[in-house]
Amino acid sequence: MQAQTLALIVNDPLLMPCVAAHMAPAIELLDPGEAAAVGIGRFERGDPLVAKVRPPMSAETLSVLQRTQGHLAIVSAISGANAALHPYDSQPFRYRNWLFAMAGRIRTLDRPLDNRLAIPSYIESNIHGATAGEVLFHQFLAYLHRQGQLAGERLDMSPLRKALSSALSHGNIWFGQEGANNSMILSDGRVLLGAALERPVYVANIEGIDQCLSCGGDVDGNPVAHPHVRGVAVLDTDGMPSAQWQTVAPGRIFQVDRDLQFESFPA
């Protein structure tokens, strides 16, 4: 199985539909034509919600995002499943106020889990499927738990980066002999955290929208502009969608903080 992902984080939740319309070309790239499932995770009023959409994927995905009023959304499209994809294995995965999605090759793991993974039982009980990404997500949560950072407000994102780096240190479990041709994205609804491992991801800053494709025209028929909207989009697909996007090199952990500042660090 292969997955592609898109994450959007914006400063004005009421304008998420407008940002989604602005990002329609990137959303279309997520539609591989034979997707087994497309999942959309979004935060509305601070609560994480997850939905699956059916073909035509890109049109329905855009439609769902244009009905979303929230600061953040994560989209995952999975293709190449050898059999019907179990609902438990579709992304994004959710735990309390956290969402997670992995891009690249999706491996499945045998149960019981490797005894090198010390995941508390109350966190492990949330693992319902068999994909490496879902278990990696809960290993990340376990490291957050050890730091006392699993819940609550946080201004410093270094504990999140530390937990993700610690989870990724078990790479032979998650990725096997084929290598880590993957990226991932996580969010608690306030910030974005992710990693580009042996594949690049693409990032675009949104600094205002000159002509909104969602709002139509004003009373005089002139295009509506949203000069104050700001945001960041993070995309993992087979290629860079346009020159608007910049490449995050493989081997980096990246973040978008509450001020919508993007930074990357060695993984």
C-alpha positions in Angstrom: 0.0 0.0 0.0 1.1 3.6 -0.7 -0.2 6.8 0.9 -0.1 10.5 0.1 -0.9 13.3 2.5 -1.8 17.0 2.7 -2.0 19.1 5.8 -3.4 22.7 6.0 -3.2 25.0 9.0 -4.6 28.5 8.9 -5.0 31.5 11.1 -8.8 32.0 10.5 -11.0 28.9 10.8 -13.8 30.6 9.0 -11.6 30.9 5.9 -10.6 27.2 5.8 -13.1 26.7 2.9 -11.4 29.5 1.0 -7.9 28.1 1.6 -9.1 24.7 0.5 -10.4 26.1 -2.8 -7.1 27.9 -3.2 -5.3 24.6 -2.7 -7.5 22.6 -5.1 -4.6 21.7 -7.5 -2.7 20.1 -4.6 -5.8 18.2 -3.5 -6.2 16.9 -7.0 -2.7 15.4 -6.8 -3.8 13.3 -3.9 -6.2 11.4 -6.1 -4.2 8.5 -7.4 -7.2 7.2 -9.5 -7.4 3.8 -7.7 -7.4 5.0 -4.1 -8.7 2.4 -1.6 -9.6 5.1 0.9 -9.3 8.8 1.4 -9.5 10.0 5.0 -10.0 13.6 6.2 -9.1 14.6 9.8 -10.0 18.1 10.9 -10.3 20.1 14.1 -13.5 22.0 14.6 -13.9 24.0 17.8 -10.8 22.1 19.1 -12.3 18.7 18.6 -10.7 16.2 16.1 -13.1 14.7 13.6 -12.3 12.0 11.1 -14.3 11.1 7.9 -13.8 8.9 4.9 -14.8 9.9 1.4 -15.7 7.9 -1.7 -15.0 8.4 -5.4 -14.6 10.7 -7.1 -11.9 11.3 -4.5 -10.6 14.8 -5.3 -14.0 16.3 -5.9 -15.4 14.9 -2.7 -12.3 15.7 -0.6 -12.5 19.4 -1.7 -16.2 19.4 -1.0 -15.6 18.2 2.6 -12.8 20.7 3.2 -15.0 23.5 1.9 -17.6 22.7 4.6 -14.9 22.7 7.3 -14.5 25.6 9.6 -11.4 24.9 11.6 -7.8 25.8 12.0 -6.4 22.6 10.7 -7.0 19.6 8.4 -5.1 16.5 7.4 -5.9 14.5 4.3 -4.6 11.0 3.5 -5.1 8.9 0.3 -4.2 5.2 0.3 -3.8 3.2 -2.9 -2.5 -0.1 -4.0 -4.2 -2.2 -1.3 -4.2 -5.9 -2.3 -7.5 -6.5 -0.6 -10.3 -4.4 0.7 -8.8 -1.9 3.2 -10.0 -2.5 6.7 -11.6 0.7 8.2 -9.2 0.4 11.1 -6.2 0.8 8.7 -7.4 4.0 7.0 -5.8 7.3 8.0 -5.6 9.7 9.8 -5.4 7.9 13.1 -6.8 9.6 16.2 -6.0 9.5 19.9 -7.8 12.0 22.1 -6.9 15.4 20.6 -4.1 14.0 18.3 -4.2 13.1 14.6 -1.5 11.3 12.6 -1.0 10.2 9.0 1.9 8.6 7.2 2.9 8.9 3.5 4.9 6.5 1.5 4.9 2.7 1.7 2.5 1.4 4.4 3.7 -1.8 6.1 1.7 -4.1 8.4 3.0 -5.5 11.6 2.4 -8.8 13.3 0.7 -8.9 16.7 1.6 -9.1 19.5 3.7 -6.0 19.3 7.5 -6.1 19.5 8.5 -6.2 23.2 11.0 -3.4 22.6 8.0 -1.0 22.4 7.0 0.1 25.9 3.6 1.5 25.2 1.4 2.0 28.2 -1.7 -0.3 28.1 -4.1 2.6 28.2 -2.5 4.0 25.0 -2.0 0.6 23.3 -5.7 -0.2 23.7 -6.4 2.5 21.1 -4.5 0.5 18.5 -7.1 -1.3 16.4 -5.4 -2.0 13.1 -2.1 -3.6 11.9 -0.2 -0.8 10.1 3.3 0.3 11.2 2.2 3.9 11.1 -0.6 3.4 13.6 1.8 1.7 16.0 4.5 4.4 15.4 1.9 7.1 16.3 1.2 5.4 19.6 4.9 5.0 20.3 5.2 8.7 19.9 2.3 9.2 22.3 4.0 6.9 24.8 7.2 9.1 24.7 5.0 12.2 25.2 3.4 10.4 28.2 6.9 9.8 29.7 7.6 13.5 29.5 4.3 14.5 31.0 3.4 16.2 27.7 0.5 14.1 26.4 -2.1 16.8 27.2 -2.3 20.5 28.0 -1.0 23.7 26.6 2.5 23.8 25.2 4.5 26.8 23.9 7.8 24.9 23.6 7.7 22.3 20.8 11.0 20.7 21.6 9.4 17.9 23.7 7.3 17.0 20.7 10.3 16.8 18.5 12.1 14.7 21.1 9.2 12.3 21.3 9.0 11.9 17.6 12.8 11.4 17.2 12.7 8.8 20.0 9.8 7.0 18.2 11.6 7.0 14.9 14.7 5.5 16.5 12.9 2.1 16.2 13.1 2.4 12.4 13.8 -1.3 11.8 10.4 -2.1 13.3 8.5 0.5 11.3 10.3 0.3 8.0 12.0 -3.1 7.8 14.8 -3.8 5.4 13.3 -1.7 2.6 14.2 1.6 4.3 12.2 4.6 5.5 10.7 5.8 2.3 8.1 7.7 4.3 7.0 11.0 5.8 4.5 11.7 8.5 2.4 14.5 9.9 0.9 14.9 13.4 -1.2 17.6 15.1 -3.0 18.3 18.3 -5.1 21.0 16.6 -2.8 23.8 17.6 0.5 23.0 15.9 1.9 20.7 13.2 4.8 18.3 13.6 6.2 15.9 11.0 9.2 14.2 9.5 10.5 13.7 6.0 12.7 10.6 6.2 14.0 9.1 2.9 11.6 11.1 0.8 11.0 14.8 0.4 7.9 16.7 1.4 6.7 20.0 0.0 5.6 23.1 1.9 3.9 26.3 0.8 3.2 29.5 2.8 -0.2 31.1 2.3 0.0 34.9 2.6 -3.4 36.2 1.6 -5.7 35.2 -1.2 -6.2 37.8 -4.0 -9.1 36.1 -5.7 -11.2 33.7 -3.7 -12.5 30.8 -5.7 -15.0 29.9 -2.9 -16.7 33.2 -2.2 -17.5 34.2 -5.7 -17.8 37.9 -6.4 -19.0 40.9 -4.3 -22.2 42.9 -5.1 -20.4 44.5 -8.1 -19.1 41.2 -9.4 -15.5 41.8 -8.4 -13.5 38.9 -7.0 -13.4 38.7 -3.2 -9.9 39.0 -1.6 -8.8 37.8 1.8 -5.5 39.7 2.4 -5.3 38.8 6.1 -5.5 35.0 5.8 -2.3 33.2 6.6 -1.4 29.5 6.6 0.9 26.7 5.8 0.4 23.7 3.6 2.5 20.5 3.8 2.2 18.0 0.9 3.6 14.6 0.2 2.9 13.4 -3.3 4.9 11.9 -6.2 6.0 15.3 -7.4 6.1 19.1 -6.6 2.8 20.6 -7.7 4.2 24.0 -8.7 6.9 26.5 -8.2 4.9 27.9 -5.3 6.0 25.0 -3.2 9.4 24.5 -1.5 11.1 21.2 -0.8 11.9 19.9 2.7 14.9 17.7 2.2 14.8 14.1 3.5 16.2 13.5 6.9 14.4 16.4 8.6 11.8 16.8 11.4 9.7 19.9 10.8 7.1 21.9 12.7 4.6 24.7 12.3 4.1 26.5 15.5 1.1 28.5 16.8 2.4 31.6 15.0 2.4 29.6 11.7 6.2 29.7 11.6 7.7 26.7 9.7 11.1 25.3 10.9 12.9 22.1 10.2 15.6 20.2 12.2 17.8 17.2 11.6 15.9 14.0 12.2 
